[in-house]
Amino acid sequence: MREKITRNKNRALSRRDFIKSTTAVGLGAALAGRGLAQEQQQEQPLSAPPPKDRLPAPQPDDLRIALIGCGEQGRVLMESCLRIPGIRIVAVCDIWEYSRQYASGYLNKYGQPTTVYEDYRELLAKEKGLDAAIVATPDWVHAEHTNAGLQAGLHVYCEKEMSNSLEKARSMVLAARRTGKLLQIGHQRRSNPRYIHGIDRLVRDKKILGRVSLAYAQWNRSKSDMVGWPKKYTISQETLDRYGYGSMLELRNWRWFRKFGGGPMVDLGSHQIDLFSWVFGVNPNTVVASGGVDYYTGREWYDNVMAIYEFETPEGKARALYQVQTTTKHGGFYETFMGDNGSLVISEVPQRGNWAMREAHAPEWDSLVKDGLLLTETQPIQKVDTRNIVLDVRVTAEAGRWPLPVELAKPPHQPHLENFFNAVRQGTPLSCPAELAFESAVAVLRVNDVVRTRGLSVFRPEQFKA
Ligand SMILES: NC(=O)c1ccc[n+]([C@@H]2O[C@H](COP(=O)([O-])OP(=O)(O)OC[C@H]3O[C@@H](n4cnc5c(N)ncnc54)[C@H](O)[C@@H]3O)[C@@H](O)[C@H]2O)c1
């Protein structure tokens, strides 16, 4: 975030303005909140887009894009779009002046002047010649914005979670079907070449892990205050009411309120639980879960959740444990898939996971290394001083790891946007079409219900179909 602030000296709202205006709410809270609302950039800062003088001039066949929702994630997507040739954001919309100014000022700096709107309805009515819309508003208005965009004849890239309500998520699938327009949902790992290599090539095609019977994923982040805002950018209560927010606190912290989002479980879990079904090739049969609002006051959604899904795979039973914590960053965020021949540890931040580990009895992986599907790393992961510790003699996995040979030299959302734009231009398949994201939403949203009822919930196969 720091990098983003310092490099945008010319943007509409200066850092000095921002700092001055945050004193009333507490600078720490406001700045910390800006960072904490991010999911990836905390650990993986983006590099700047190319300088303006090296940007290609507008071309007649550029895709013309509207950006609806210019908050933290809207800006991340906007930055990625600036790196993709032939993409021009020509209109931005946000109910908050701060976000509108930031986005339009930023785009202007990079040679993409935009028309600015407060209300998406006005944008859709007035903007002519749009090809697609990117929706990065809070979850509860995804359906409203996506469905209106599709209805207006646009292809839509909408952020995950599709919605905080399954009924609304279903309406999005139906709207895409009815209009015949493309709808990509922002589960960006689906387009990440490292994940595609690890899951499709190694786990599913080559079956290097053998029979996978356990998955574990976590997203742990440090405790955080509620997000603040510069006082001079406080929206009038009349405007907030018009858009359904009771206060600025609600607008800025929508994730924690039941009306607007699904809490950390949905916000973060949506990325990772989607991978369970990808790896196992089936949707879950059941889920049990436990969680609560145990740490914070004034927040409606659970601040910690643990969930266990059960899957019936073609190879037999499998289970997946998921946990999200918002009071400790221990271990960060990553996913692990464990089979009888080895494990895959992977994360959107490659330092936290981008390797396989082999069980000692498993068939050699040398041929995979020869074929370029894995790299070798001869050093053990950690040198342990064994003098003062009791050794666990039940070691089954080989010391050492086999890194994946695929790197992603782009911000993590860029390939997913590229996949969407390629689909718009050339009709190539989307990596996360609405139907697939709906299946994932069914699995994810159910957890919050199960935490409330403290029971076991059974999924019926037809429930995954919109
Ligand atoms: N794929 C990812 O890695 C990822 C990461 C972060 C967030 N997200 C998703 O992106 C979306 C936005 O999250 P965020 O972190 O940017 O939140 P944010 O609060 O930072 O930004 C949301 C923006 O939407 C605006 N807004 C709210 N209601 C609106 C309305 N009715 N019309 C127009 N604008 C409206 C707000 O003023 C704000 O500027 C969420 O769905 C979130 O789950 C995805």
The ligand as an SDF file (V2000), in Angstrom:
LIG
                    3D

 44 48  0  0  0  0  0  0  0  0999 V2000
  -10.3010  -11.4570   -5.5300 N   0  0  0  0  0  0  0  0  0  0  0  0
   -9.6650  -10.9290   -4.5040 C   0  0  0  0  0  0  0  0  0  0  0  0
   -8.5180  -11.2660   -4.2220 O   0  0  0  0  0  0  0  0  0  0  0  0
  -10.3560   -9.8820   -3.6760 C   0  0  0  0  0  0  0  0  0  0  0  0
   -9.6080   -9.1330   -2.7450 C   0  0  0  0  0  0  0  0  0  0  0  0
  -10.2890   -8.1450   -2.0220 C   0  0  0  0  0  0  0  0  0  0  0  0
  -11.6470   -7.9320   -2.2090 C   0  0  0  0  0  0  0  0  0  0  0  0
  -12.3270   -8.6730   -3.1140 N   0  0  0  0  0  0  0  0  0  0  0  0
  -13.7640   -8.4490   -3.3540 C   0  0  0  0  0  0  0  0  0  0  0  0
  -13.9120   -7.1880   -4.0010 O   0  0  0  0  0  0  0  0  0  0  0  0
  -15.1230   -6.5550   -3.5910 C   0  0  0  0  0  0  0  0  0  0  0  0
  -14.7870   -5.1730   -3.0250 C   0  0  0  0  0  0  0  0  0  0  0  0
  -13.9720   -5.3170   -1.8910 O   0  0  0  0  0  0  0  0  0  0  0  0
  -13.0080   -4.1350   -1.4160 P   0  0  0  0  0  0  0  0  0  0  0  0
  -11.9790   -4.7280   -0.5380 O   0  0  0  0  0  0  0  0  0  0  0  0
  -12.5570   -3.3620   -2.5770 O   0  0  0  0  0  0  0  0  0  0  0  0
  -14.0210   -3.2380   -0.5430 O   0  0  0  0  0  0  0  0  0  0  0  0
  -13.9300   -1.6790   -0.3390 P   0  0  0  0  0  0  0  0  0  0  0  0
  -14.8640   -1.3640    0.7680 O   0  0  0  0  0  0  0  0  0  0  0  0
  -12.5060   -1.2620   -0.2180 O   0  0  0  0  0  0  0  0  0  0  0  0
  -14.4820   -1.0750   -1.7000 O   0  0  0  0  0  0  0  0  0  0  0  0
  -15.8320   -1.1500   -2.0800 C   0  0  0  0  0  0  0  0  0  0  0  0
  -16.1560    0.1050   -2.8710 C   0  0  0  0  0  0  0  0  0  0  0  0
  -17.4950   -0.0210   -3.3560 O   0  0  0  0  0  0  0  0  0  0  0  0
  -18.1610    1.2220   -3.1410 C   0  0  0  0  0  0  0  0  0  0  0  0
  -19.6080    0.9740   -3.0810 N   0  0  0  0  0  0  0  0  0  0  0  0
  -20.3390    0.4410   -2.0660 C   0  0  0  0  0  0  0  0  0  0  0  0
  -21.6210    0.3160   -2.4440 N   0  0  0  0  0  0  0  0  0  0  0  0
  -21.7080    0.7810   -3.7150 C   0  0  0  0  0  0  0  0  0  0  0  0
  -22.7630    0.9180   -4.6400 C   0  0  0  0  0  0  0  0  0  0  0  0
  -24.0240    0.5570   -4.3320 N   0  0  0  0  0  0  0  0  0  0  0  0
  -22.4960    1.4350   -5.8570 N   0  0  0  0  0  0  0  0  0  0  0  0
  -21.2150    1.8130   -6.1950 C   0  0  0  0  0  0  0  0  0  0  0  0
  -20.1880    1.7190   -5.3460 N   0  0  0  0  0  0  0  0  0  0  0  0
  -20.4150    1.1940   -4.1290 C   0  0  0  0  0  0  0  0  0  0  0  0
  -17.5600    1.7560   -1.8560 C   0  0  0  0  0  0  0  0  0  0  0  0
  -17.7590    3.1530   -1.7290 O   0  0  0  0  0  0  0  0  0  0  0  0
  -16.1000    1.3720   -2.0070 C   0  0  0  0  0  0  0  0  0  0  0  0
  -15.3610    2.3690   -2.6560 O   0  0  0  0  0  0  0  0  0  0  0  0
  -15.7550   -7.5010   -2.5800 C   0  0  0  0  0  0  0  0  0  0  0  0
  -16.6950   -8.3050   -3.2190 O   0  0  0  0  0  0  0  0  0  0  0  0
  -14.5980   -8.3590   -2.0900 C   0  0  0  0  0  0  0  0  0  0  0  0
  -14.9900   -9.6220   -1.6590 O   0  0  0  0  0  0  0  0  0  0  0  0
  -11.7060   -9.6360   -3.8560 C   0  0  0  0  0  0  0  0  0  0  0  0
  1  2  1  0
  2  3  2  0
  2  4  1  0
  4  5  1  0
  4 44  2  0
  5  6  2  0
  6  7  1  0
  7  8  2  0
  8  9  1  0
  8 44  1  0
  9 10  1  0
  9 42  1  0
 10 11  1  0
 11 12  1  0
 11 40  1  0
 12 13  1  0
 13 14  1  0
 14 15  2  0
 14 16  1  0
 14 17  1  0
 17 18  1  0
 18 19  2  0
 18 20  1  0
 18 21  1  0
 21 22  1  0
 22 23  1  0
 23 24  1  0
 23 38  1  0
 24 25  1  0
 25 26  1  0
 25 36  1  0
 26 27  1  0
 26 35  1  0
 27 28  2  0
 28 29  1  0
 29 30  1  0
 29 35  2  0
 30 31  1  0
 30 32  2  0
 32 33  1  0
 33 34  2  0
 34 35  1  0
 36 37  1  0
 36 38  1  0
 38 39  1  0
 40 41  1  0
 40 42  1  0
 42 43  1  0
M  CHG  2   8   1  16  -1
M  END
$$$$
